[in-house]
Amino acid sequence: MPPKRIFGQAQKSSSRYQRQMGKSSHSQRSNTTEEDERVSLLHKKLELKRRKQQQGDELDERFGYAKYNYKSVLEGEEKSRRGWIFNIMPTTVPPEEGTSTTEQSALNLYFLTSTGTTFKSTILHAPYFYLLSSSPSVSSPHYQETVISTLLRTYEGSGLKSVEVAYLQDLDAVNHLSQTDGRVTFQLSFDNVQQLMDTRSQVM
């Protein structure tokens, strides 16, 4: 004899809606956990790179290349120094803790002073490449604004930092010396070379 059903008593079996909501909540928890693990792993990698950079600076200093912070001159905390560049090494600078998770491309510049002493300074720079448009409306400000907004919207997720209009001379042209205005190009800038390579592979 089947059990009697009392009015107001909850059923033991869950409805289809409840099962779907349960699966959705479980999926959201899994996605949140994966994202937390990814962020935690990224922070660990950045911390490791910070330690390696500090060790590299200490090693350079032992060999006579004390790091010179040019920003301290702008802030009035240190006097300017003069030297001749004799070596350049590409590098990346990890972000300061708690600021962001994006590395920045930089150059380690090694200097020799007139007294024979040496020092080094790290200069940040934004790698970039140019895009050339074949549209006859490329000189139109409205067209340029449309291209810039489209590029930023399309490749912002790949690390595109900024887009600027640049005028370049075509050195292959026969009359390039007599040209007053260069060709209109779009300069795409990034925080590091990896972002540049990822975006360029998508564009090409």
N, C-alpha and C positions, 0 to 999 in steps of 0.2 A: 504494500500500500504506500503510495507516494506521500512524503511528508506534507503536512498542511502549511500553507503559506500565510503568514501573519501580515496584516496590512502595516506598512511602515517599516518592515524589516528589510535591511539591505541584503542584496543578493551577493553571494560569494564570488560568482563569476563576474569578471570585469567586462564592461561594454567595449565595443569597437573604438569609440571615442577615447575611453580611458586607456586602452592599449596603445593607441596612436600617440596620445599625450605622453604616456610613459616612455615610449621609444624616443620621442622628440626630446624629452628632458634628459634621458640617458645620453643621446647624441650630443646635446649641448654641453653636458658635463665632460664628455670625452674630448670635444673640441677645445674647451677651456683648459683642460689638463694638458693637452698637446701644445697649446699656445704658451702656457706657463713654462713647460719644459723647454720649448724653443727659445723663449726669452732668457731663461736661466742659463742655458748653454751658451747663448750669444754673449751674455755678460761675463761668463767665465772665460771665453775666448778673448774678449776685450781686456779683461784684467791680466791675462797671461801676456798679451801684447804690450800692455803698459809696463809690466815688469821687465820684459825683454828690452823695451826701449830704454828704460832706466839703466839696465845693465850695460847696454851699448854706449850710453852717454858716459857712464862711469869708466868704461874701458877706454873710450876716446880721451877722456880727461887724464887718465894715467899716462897716455902717450903724448900729452901736451896739447890736446885740442879741447880746451875748456869751452863749454857751451855758452854762447853769448845770446842773450834774449834781446832782440832789437825792439820789442814792444816796451821794454822798461825804459828805453831812451825816449820814446814818445810820451811816456807817463812821467818823465823827469826823474826817474829813480836811478838812472845810470848814464854815464857819459858815452857819447858816440865813439866808435872805433873805426880806424881806417886800415884796410888791408887789401891784398891782391888775391883774387880767387885762383887757386891752382888745382882744385878738384871739386867735382859735383857728383853727388850720389842721390838717386831717387829713393824715396822712402814714403811711408804712410804714418800719419799721426793718429792714434786712437783718441776718441773723444774723452773729455774729462768726465769723471765719474758723476752720474746723475744728470748729465746734460742731454746726450743723445746716444744712439747706437751706430752712428755712421762714421767711418774712418775718413780722413781727409788726405789727399795726396800732398806731398811736400818734397822739398829738396834740401839735402844737407850740403851746405856750402862751406868749404874749408879755405881759410884765409891765412896769408903770410903777411906780417906787418913789416915796417921798415926797420925795426929793431931785431928782426929775426924770430920773434915769438909767433905762435900760431893760435888760432881759435876757430871755432865752427859756429854756424848759425843755421837754424832750421826755418825755412821760408815756406809757408803754405801757398799752394796754387791750385787753380781749378782746371783740370784737363778739359779740352773741348775739341769739337770738329765742326766743319762747315757743311751746310746743305745749300745746294744751288737749285733754284726753281726755274723751270722752263716756261712758266706762264708769262704772257705778254703784259699782264697786270701786276707784275712783281714790284714795280715802282710805286704802286698805289698804296697810300697809308692804310686804307681800309683792308686791302688784301694782305698786307703785312701783319696787321693786328689779328686777322682771321687765322693766318698760318701760325702765328705765335701762340694764340690761345688753343688751337687744335693740337699743336705739338706738346704743350704743357699738359693738356688734359689727357692725351694719349700715352705719354711716356713718363708721367710724373711718378707712377708706381715703379718704374725701372731706375729711378734715381735722378731724373732730369732736374737740374737745379734752376737754370734760367735759360732764356732764349733772347738773343739780341740781334738786331739788324747790323750787318757789317758790310762795308764796301771794299772789295778787293780788286786789284788790277790783274787782268789776264795777261801774264807775261808771254804766252804763246801767240798773242795777237801781234800782227805786223806793226800796228800803230799804237802799241801800248804806252809809249813814251808821250804821245800827244793826247792821250785820254785824260780828261779832267776828273770825271767821276768813275769810280770803279763799278764792277758788277754787284748787284744786290745779292747778298748771301745771308743765311741765318746761322748764327753761332750758337751751338748747343753746349752748355757748360754743365759739369758734374762735380761731385765731391771727390771722386776717386776714379782710377782707370778702369776698375772692374765694372762700374756703372756705365762708363762710356762704351766699353766693349759689348755689354749686354744690349744697350740701346742701339748701337750701330748694327749689330747682327739682325735686329728686328727691322731696322730701316732698310738695310740692304736686301 
